[in-house]
């Protein structure tokens, strides 16, 4: 693999990680920035311009109890010039609106099937299809870990403990 290919792989992975951070922290602008302006996202019941997905998603996630997490695992990248086919496995803990006797989070595992393109030197998503392989409620009757109360809790946007860390480094 050449240095240019290694750099492309890393640039693509960073886009995937920024997408997850944008969703989990409720940052619609960060979500929008991972897509080319004409990119299409096929995201289950929602399909449209990728740059509009954050504006759709963030308000609904804000209505849920607590913060969620998205984890990117296996990432397969096949470069073809200024285009790349990318399959990324994800595990997500989606917060749900808090209701008595119901799970507060849903475990979702699936894959992002992306076509990335390099335009003006930037690798961004040109087309995304989301595949869900597993979707399960997390058991509501199981108590939270008692030690969690001594840690800062994750939150959305500026309320998250990481906000001050990235405030100086985010463009």
Buried (B, 14 or more C-beta within 10 A) or exposed (E): EEEEEEEBBEBBBEBBEBBBBBBBBBBBEBBBBBBBEEBBBBBEEEEBBBBBBBBBBBEEBEEBEBBBBBEBEEBEBEBEEEEBEBBBBBBBBBBBEEEEEEBBBBBBBBBBBBBBBBEEEEBBBBBBBBBEEEEEEEEBEEEEEEEEEEEEEBBBEEEBEEBEEEEEEEE
